Amino acid sequence: MTEESAWNRTVLRVNNERLLLGRLRADGATSRAELARITGLSKPTVSTALGRLERAGLVREVGKVANAGRGRSPVLYEADPTAGYAMGIDIGRSWVRAAVADLNGVVLGRGDERNQADDADALVAIAGTLARRVAAQAGLEWSSVLHTVVGSPGVTDSATHAVRYAENLPGWGRRGATDLLQRELGTGLEVVNDANLAALGEYSVGAGQGCELFVYLLIGTGIGAGIVAGGKLFLGAHGAAGEVGYLPWGVDGSGASDAPTRGMLEDAAAGDAVLALAHGNGLTEAVSAKDVFDAARAGDARALAVVGLEAERLAHAVAAVAAVIDPALVVLGGGIGDNADLLLEPLRAALQRITPLRPELVPSQLGGDAVLRGAIATAVTAARERAFEVWNAG
């Protein structure tokens, strides 16, 4: 056998195994005969490939088909969800959250930790310690965690791995910070914009299910948006699509600096702006944006006025998104956005006044777990491929 023909046979074998593993993940428990039928592979090829996958721990037997007639009952196989595990981490200004899932995406454990970090080193320590604790509490060896996806504000530079535009996380934009996290975890690692992950979470199991084009608007310590088109994230040329916090605010753009690090709309409508509006409106007892919304929910006129002002400002973000992208749906989420019961009515009224382009507005179904759910979904996809690649490389 020539070297080229041996290479071709190896490629064909790997492709067949990947095809069968993919069908088992998509269809669930399936017999060899059914796999041969739906893939077009011969029964001997399917049997050989399944045998290799089973010995590798990627596939397992799960029973037999009930057979009322004579002869052997066909054996059913499924992709083994315990062939590896995936970790999702949500890094926010106030909280770091982590969850671990098997290769079916079933969450086996999660944990939350206050983010008291004042630099990148401390943030890496919090995230790494929390992730390992969550895995241990789920009864997993850390070496079985194959891939980690981290959601955080900002955009990761593909060349330097530095996170840009994450001004609310002290030191997180430092060059080398994400490399330090990868060394701490020792797994595959992706750092993805939090609004993008939240959008994927809502598309997978939340308010965006089945929607061809929608936007997740995250309003919290900062403001950002995730855009899902045809089931995939739209990232733009440099990964910054959806950085709506940088939209201009005000008639004359007053407040802009020569080298802005924090967006004008973010300054006007994120969590600290809500608190500043409240103090300016006489609600001096409020110490957080949550206090303002709680007071509004209780009927405080000063707080309700602030909610109205916040809705007016957010309406400009929605109007801009509607004019450029024309989404069918805008999902409101994040710490501020989760107060949709108060915000949606004045927000819709403001849109009526400023634009004829008015997408449907709905609250997040996943709430504070949206980023984490998106991180898990993304990490599981990568961990599945990693498990297969590691075996084939061995």
Secondary structure, 3 states (H helix, E strand, C coil): CCHHHHHHHHHHHHHHHHHHHHHHHHHCCEEHHHHHHHHCCCHHHHHHHHHHHHHCCCEEEEEECCCCCCCCCCEEEEECCCCCEEEEEEECCCEEEEEEEECCCCEEEEEEEECCCCCHHHHHHHHHHHHHHHHHHCCCCHHHEEEEEEEECCEECCCCCCEECCCCCCCCCCCCHHHHHHHHHCCEEEEEEHHHHHHHHHHHHCCCCCCCEEEEEEECCCEEEEEEECCEECCCCCCCCCCHHHCCCCCCCCCCCCCCCCCHHHHHHCHHHHHHHHHHCCCCCCCCHHHHHHHHHCCCHHHHHHHHHHHHHHHHHHHHHHHHHCCCEEEEEHHHHCCHHHHHHHHHHHHHHHCCCCCEEEECCCHHHHHHHHHHHHHHHHHHHHHHHHHHHC
